[in-house]
Every structure is written in structure tokens, then in C-alpha cells.
Amino acid sequence: MKIAIKNGRVIDPKNQIDQIADVFIAAGKIVCVGAAPADFQAEREIDATGLVVAPGLIDLCARPGRLETELRAAIAGGVTTLVCPPDLDPPLDEPELVERLVQEATDLKLTRLLPLGALTQNLDGERLAEMAGLAAAGCVAFSQGKRPVLDTQSLLRAFEYAATFGFAIWMQPQDFYLSRNGFAHDGEVASRLGMTGIPVSAETVAIATFLTLAADTGVRLHLRRISSAIGMNMVARAKTEGIPVTCDVGIHHLHLSEHNIGFFDTLARFDPPLRSIDDRDALRQGVAQGVAVLCSDHTQLSHDDKLLPFGEAKPGATGLELLLPLTLQWGREAQLPLATTLAPLTAAPAAILGRDDLGHLGAGAAADLCLFAPDEAWQLAPETLRSASKHTPLLGQELIGKAKITLVGGVGG
């Protein structure tokens, strides 16, 4: 279908476009931005007056749970590409499981779903998974999810194997032994409430290990859910030293700190935990400087998962429909241009994935677009969320910015 999107404010961070313009689509791809080709006859016109027309958002981490419900939530949030970690039930350690998941998502014709394959069999941290078969089945990289690899020799073998075949490894940096009994940031709030804390060193020790092995093997390394100022500085320094490393930050960590735990509010339990205000501010700066990208870190949880004592409640929050407005809020507070604000959700994650066809509006790119009202205010309440998971410590707040139309391959509305 040929589509003309008219009169919107087109923002394309990769191609440095920020102007009122028209976008033309044919056969699921971008034809051009600006003047229509001479022979272009639109079969559908979308009036984008008052809307921002941007590349569809790329979310590097979301656990979809009920697949159709959560992919519809992604569409409602302007997310057109979603990366799924391997620590599902069962874990994605066999090509047949990956093929089944990818086919189910494809049949739904909603958001693109890109799975991460298990780095080790059953995520046990010992025997390497069949990476070549998993990659052929559709895995874009390999990860342990939130499961550790305790044997550093096994980790080195995994890095060497991945480097040999050009596979990327995505790891969450959290030392098992330093974090195993904790469930909050090891700081003043945890001390006051008598909680067992997770020190920042749990993150930095793991980062140091991963960076050392990446430097030795040359593997492409992506660090998931950086939560501390020191961790962000370590990644920034590694980049200047030529280590092929990237990282991401969960969107809630840009806005919340350990103080949001209040008196054992389980909605504010995250993994990694919410850290100090100084850490939060360093994360905000690191994303603004391009050291890190953003993700929703969406986790679908049941009501009962949070109706437990703080230490027993499952960590995580809904995020697919909050990713855009919370990113816009961060950009406004940091006084960033809108193109700079959107880059950590579009061009930058596309580069991490190695996908030249995603994250921009250049000719030939996939027609994945998010049309959003940048100034529309809405109340965050359970009934305003499409996701089956309604859990976030931000419930009741007013958010500004709302996705109105999401196209994936030129399909949607």
C-alpha cells in the first residue's frame, strides 16, 4: 500500500531531520521525506498535523508474558521493535523454541519481536547453548537474562566462541555473590528500613569482568540495565579505550531513586535496584551523552506477584506504554532537542542491533513509524494501560506525550 503522511513534524535523529514535512511509504518501506515522487499516488493519507512523525521506538528489553496482549501494549506505546530476553519459561535455548516464538509474533502482525538466545543450555551457566542454530532460528544476540555464569572459565569460552562467529553477547552486570541476599540499594534507605542491600560493587565487579573478557576476545558486548554512576563511567571509559561495548538503562531508573521505596513499596522493587539520587543523575547524563540507550525493562507481573513482603515480591514494572512519555519528560527536564531525546530509542538501539533498516526514515528503511502528540497530557492509571501488567510506582501521575498512530512495515493505524 502507498501511504502519504502529511503535515507532521518529522524527526529523524539518524538523518538529522527536524522539520514540518510529508513522509511517503510504499511496499512497507520509506520512499522519501519531503516532496512526493512524480508518479506517487497515495492509497491512504494520514493527516499528522500537530503530531511528531518519528521512527518507531526500539525497546531493547521487554518480557512480554501474554504475547498478544503485551505486543498490543507495545503498539499502543509506539514501540515497533521489541527485544525479548531468553529467560522465559522455558528458556530460549533450543532453535525450535525460538522459531515457535518468532512465528507466533509474526502471525500476530503487530510489533517486530527479536529474541535473545540463551548463552548456556537451560541458562545453567555451564554448557554452551547451540548458538549457531539459535542464530539461524532468529536470535539477534546471546544472553543469560538475569541468570549468572559463576564459572569465569565457562564465560571466557562463551565469549571466545561468540567472537569467532561474530555473535554479540548481552549480559546483566550483577555479581551473584555480592547480590544474592539483597533486594534494595545498599544505601541510607535500606539501612533505615533494615533491608539487606545490594552494593554498587555488585555491578562494578561484574562490569570489570565482562570488559576484561571483551577486551581479550574482541566480542561485541552489550551491558544490560546499568544502574550506577561508577558503572556508567566504566562503560564510557571502555569505549574510549576501543572496547566494543554498549549499554542500556531502564527508563524507571532515569526518574526514580532509592527514596521511592518509601515504606516497603513493592511497586518500587527493581532488578537492579533503584539507587541513589547521584546515581540516577549520572544515568541521565550518560544517556544524554550517548553512552547508553534506553529501554522499558517491561516485566509482565500478576497482582499477586506484588502482594508480598518487599523482599519476596517479584522485581519489575510495566514499561511499554511509559517508555515514550518518560523519555520525553527526561528530555524536557534536561533541555535537550527532541531529536537528541529520541535518539536513545531509535537510531542508537538500531545500531546496537546492527539493523540498518530500522530506527530511521531514510529511503529504503522499514516503514516503522510512531506518530505521537508531544504535548498531550494523560493520567497513568490501570485503566489507561493496554498491558495486562498494571504495576509501576508512577501510578496516579500525569504524563505528557502520547502515541497516536503506530505503523510497522507500513501497517497499522
C-alpha positions in Angstrom: 0.0 0.0 0.0 1.1 3.5 -0.8 0.7 5.9 2.2 1.3 9.6 2.5 1.7 11.1 6.0 1.0 14.8 5.7 1.9 17.9 7.7 3.7 16.3 10.6 6.8 17.4 12.4 9.3 14.8 11.1 12.1 14.0 13.4 14.7 11.5 12.3 17.8 11.6 14.6 20.0 9.5 12.3 19.5 11.7 9.3 19.3 14.9 11.2 15.8 15.9 10.1 13.6 18.1 12.2 11.1 19.9 10.1 7.4 20.0 9.0 7.3 17.6 6.1 5.5 14.8 4.4 6.5 11.1 4.5 5.8 8.7 1.7 5.6 5.0 2.0 5.3 2.1 -0.5 5.5 -1.7 -0.1 6.3 -1.4 3.6 9.3 0.9 3.1 10.1 4.6 3.3 10.1 6.1 -0.2 11.2 9.6 0.8 10.7 12.6 3.2 9.7 15.9 1.5 8.2 16.2 -1.9 6.3 13.2 -3.4 7.8 11.3 -6.3 6.2 12.3 -9.6 4.3 9.0 -10.1 3.3 8.6 -6.4 -0.5 8.1 -5.9 -1.4 7.6 -2.2 -3.9 4.9 -1.4 -4.1 6.2 2.2 -3.4 9.6 3.6 -2.7 10.3 7.3 -3.1 13.9 8.5 -0.3 14.3 11.1 -1.0 18.0 11.8 0.2 18.7 15.4 1.9 15.3 15.6 5.6 14.3 15.7 6.4 11.7 13.0 9.4 9.7 14.2 10.9 6.3 13.6 9.2 3.6 15.6 10.7 3.0 19.1 13.1 0.2 19.5 12.9 -1.4 23.0 15.9 -3.5 23.9 14.3 -5.3 26.8 10.8 -6.4 27.5 9.4 -9.6 28.8 6.1 -10.0 27.0 4.3 -12.7 29.1 0.9 -12.9 27.3 2.3 -12.3 23.9 -0.6 -10.8 22.0 -1.7 -8.6 24.9 1.8 -7.2 25.5 2.6 -6.7 21.8 -0.6 -4.7 21.6 0.6 -2.7 24.6 3.9 -2.1 22.7 1.9 -0.8 19.7 -0.1 1.5 22.0 3.2 2.9 23.3 4.8 3.5 19.8 7.2 0.5 20.1 7.7 -1.1 16.8 10.6 -3.4 17.6 10.9 -5.3 20.9 13.9 -7.4 22.0 12.9 -10.4 24.3 15.4 -11.9 26.8 16.0 -15.6 26.9 15.0 -16.3 30.5 11.4 -17.2 29.7 9.6 -20.4 30.6 11.0 -22.5 29.0 14.3 -20.6 28.3 15.2 -19.9 24.7 18.0 -22.5 24.5 16.7 -24.6 21.5 16.1 -23.4 17.9 12.6 -24.9 17.9 11.5 -22.8 20.8 12.9 -19.7 19.1 11.2 -20.5 15.8 7.9 -21.1 17.6 8.1 -17.7 19.4 9.1 -15.8 16.3 6.3 -17.4 14.2 3.7 -16.7 16.9 4.8 -13.0 16.9 4.9 -12.9 13.1 1.4 -14.3 12.8 0.0 -11.6 15.2 1.2 -8.9 12.7 2.0 -6.4 15.5 5.4 -5.3 16.8 8.6 -6.9 15.5 9.9 -9.4 18.1 13.6 -10.1 18.2 14.6 -12.8 20.6 17.9 -13.2 22.5 19.2 -16.7 22.6 20.4 -18.5 25.8 24.1 -18.3 26.2 24.2 -21.6 28.0 22.0 -24.6 28.0 19.0 -24.2 30.3 20.8 -21.0 31.3 22.7 -23.1 33.8 25.9 -21.2 33.3 27.9 -24.3 32.3 27.4 -25.8 28.9 27.3 -23.5 25.9 24.0 -23.4 24.0 23.8 -24.1 20.3 24.5 -20.6 19.3 24.7 -21.2 15.5 21.3 -22.9 15.4 19.7 -20.3 17.6 21.1 -17.5 15.4 19.7 -19.3 12.3 16.3 -19.5 14.1 16.2 -15.7 14.6 18.2 -14.8 17.7 19.9 -11.5 17.4 22.4 -12.0 20.3 23.0 -14.2 23.3 22.4 -13.6 26.9 21.9 -15.2 30.3 18.9 -12.9 31.1 19.1 -12.5 34.9 20.9 -15.8 35.4 24.6 -15.8 36.3 27.6 -17.6 34.9 29.5 -18.4 38.1 32.4 -20.2 36.3 34.6 -17.5 34.7 36.3 -20.1 32.6 32.9 -21.0 31.1 32.2 -17.4 30.5 35.6 -17.0 28.7 34.8 -19.9 26.4 31.4 -18.4 25.6 32.9 -15.0 24.8 35.6 -16.7 22.6 33.0 -18.8 20.7 30.7 -15.8 20.1 33.6 -13.6 18.9 34.7 -16.3 16.5 31.3 -16.4 14.8 30.6 -12.7 15.1 27.8 -13.1 17.7 27.1 -10.4 20.2 26.7 -11.1 23.9 24.3 -9.2 26.2 25.0 -9.5 29.9 23.4 -8.0 33.0 26.3 -7.0 35.3 25.4 -8.1 38.8 27.9 -10.3 40.7 25.9 -13.2 42.1 27.7 -13.5 45.4 27.6 -9.8 46.2 23.9 -9.5 45.4 22.4 -12.9 46.2 20.8 -11.9 49.6 19.9 -8.3 48.7 16.8 -6.6 47.3 17.5 -2.9 47.6 20.3 -0.4 47.0 22.9 -0.7 49.8 22.4 2.9 51.0 20.6 5.1 53.6 17.1 3.9 52.8 17.9 0.2 53.0 19.8 0.9 56.3 16.8 2.8 57.8 14.3 0.1 56.8 16.6 -2.8 57.8 16.8 -4.2 54.3 19.6 -6.3 53.0 21.3 -4.1 50.4 23.0 -4.8 47.0 26.1 -2.7 46.9 27.2 -0.8 43.7 30.3 -3.1 43.7 28.0 -6.0 42.7 27.6 -4.1 39.4 31.1 -2.8 39.0 32.8 -6.1 39.8 30.7 -7.8 37.1 31.4 -4.9 34.6 35.1 -5.2 35.2 35.0 -8.9 34.5 32.9 -8.6 31.3 35.0 -5.7 30.0 38.3 -7.6 30.6 37.0 -10.7 28.7 35.6 -8.5 25.9 39.0 -6.8 25.5 40.7 -10.2 25.4 38.3 -11.8 23.0 37.1 -8.9 20.9 33.4 -10.0 21.3 30.7 -7.4 20.9 29.4 -6.8 24.4 26.2 -5.1 25.4 25.7 -4.5 29.2 22.0 -4.5 30.2 20.5 -2.3 32.9 23.4 -0.2 34.1 22.2 1.4 37.4 25.2 3.3 38.9 27.3 6.3 38.3 30.5 4.3 38.6 29.1 1.7 36.2 28.3 4.3 33.6 31.8 5.8 33.9 33.4 2.4 33.4 31.5 1.9 30.2 32.3 5.4 28.9 36.0 4.8 29.7 36.0 1.4 28.0 34.5 3.0 24.8 37.4 5.5 24.7 39.8 2.5 25.0 38.3 0.9 21.9 36.5 -2.0 23.7 33.4 -2.9 21.6 30.9 -2.3 24.4 27.4 -0.7 24.5 24.9 -0.5 27.4 21.3 0.4 28.2 19.4 1.9 31.2 15.8 1.0 32.3 13.5 4.0 31.9 12.3 4.0 35.5 15.9 4.4 36.7 16.1 7.8 35.0 13.2 9.1 37.2 13.3 7.2 40.5 15.8 6.6 43.3 16.1 4.5 46.4 13.9 7.1 48.2 10.9 6.0 46.1 10.8 2.7 48.0 9.1 4.7 50.8 7.9 2.3 53.4 8.5 -1.0 51.6 6.5 -0.1 48.4 6.9 -3.3 46.3 6.0 -1.4 43.2 9.4 0.2 43.5 11.3 -3.1 43.7 13.5 -3.4 40.6 16.4 -5.6 39.5 18.9 -3.9 39.5 17.6 -1.9 42.4 16.8 1.8 42.3 20.0 3.5 43.5 21.0 6.9 44.9 20.0 10.3 43.5 23.6 10.8 42.4 23.4 7.5 40.5 20.1 8.5 38.9 21.5 11.8 37.8 24.7 10.1 36.4 22.5 7.8 34.4 20.5 10.7 33.0 23.7 12.4 31.9 25.2 9.2 30.4 22.1 8.7 28.2 22.3 12.4 27.1 25.9 12.0 26.2 25.2 8.8 24.1 27.0 6.4 26.4 23.8 4.4 27.0 20.5 3.8 25.3 17.1 3.4 27.0 14.7 0.5 27.3 11.4 -0.1 29.1 12.6 -3.2 31.0 9.0 -4.1 30.9 8.1 -7.1 33.0 4.6 -8.5 33.0 3.6 -9.5 36.6 0.4 -10.6 38.2 -1.3 -8.7 41.0 -0.2 -11.4 43.5 3.4 -11.0 42.5 3.5 -7.6 44.2 1.2 -8.5 47.2 4.1 -9.9 49.2 6.7 -8.5 51.6 9.2 -6.4 49.8 12.0 -9.0 49.9 9.7 -11.7 48.4 7.8 -9.6 45.8 8.9 -10.0 42.2 11.0 -7.2 40.8 9.9 -5.2 37.8 7.3 -2.9 36.4 5.2 -2.3 33.4 7.0 -0.1 30.9 6.0 -0.5 27.2 3.4 2.3 27.3 5.6 4.5 29.6 8.7 4.4 27.5 7.8 7.3 25.3 6.3 9.8 27.8 9.0 9.2 30.4 11.7 9.6 27.8 10.1 12.9 26.7 9.9 14.0 30.3 13.7 13.3 30.7 14.4 15.3 27.5 12.4 18.3 28.7 14.0 18.3 32.1 17.5 18.0 30.5 16.6 20.7 28.0 17.5 18.5 25.1 16.4 18.9 21.5 13.7 16.5 20.6 15.9 14.7 18.1 18.5 14.1 20.8 15.8 12.9 23.2 14.5 10.3 20.7 17.9 9.0 19.6 18.3 6.5 22.5 15.0 4.9 21.4 15.6 4.9 17.6 18.9 5.3 15.8 21.2 4.2 18.7 19.5 0.9 19.6 19.2 0.1 15.9 23.0 0.5 15.6 23.4 -1.9 18.6 21.3 -4.5 16.8 23.2 -3.9 13.6 19.9 -3.1 11.7 20.4 -0.5 9.0 16.8 -0.8 8.0 15.4 0.2 11.4 15.5 3.4 13.6 15.4 6.0 10.8 13.3 7.4 8.0 15.8 7.3 5.2 14.8 5.9 1.8 14.5 2.1 1.8 14.2 1.8 5.6 11.3 -0.2 7.0 8.2 1.9 7.3 8.1 1.6 11.1 6.8 4.9 12.5 5.5 6.4 15.7 3.2 9.4 15.3 2.7 11.0 18.7 1.2 14.0 20.3 4.1 15.6 22.2 2.0 17.8 24.5 -0.9 15.6 25.2 -1.4 15.0 29.0 -2.9 11.8 30.3 -3.3 10.2 33.7 -1.4 7.0 34.4 -3.9 4.6 35.8 -4.6 0.9 35.5 -7.5 1.5 33.1 -5.3 3.6 30.8 -2.9 0.8 30.2 -3.3 -1.9 27.5 -0.8 -4.2 29.2 -2.0 -7.0 31.4 0.5 -5.7 33.9 -0.5 -2.5 35.7 2.4 -2.3 38.2 4.5 0.8 38.4 5.4 3.2 41.2 4.3 6.1 38.9 0.6 5.2 39.1 -1.5 8.3 39.5 0.9 10.7 37.9 0.2 12.8 34.9 2.4 12.0 31.9 2.8 14.2 28.8 3.2 12.7 25.3 1.0 10.0 23.8 1.5 7.7 20.8 -1.5 8.1 18.4 -0.6 6.0 15.4 2.0 3.2 15.1 2.9 1.7 11.8 5.0 -1.4 11.4 6.1 -2.1 7.9 3.5 0.4 6.8 0.7 -1.5 8.5 -1.3 -0.2 11.5 -3.2 2.9 12.5 
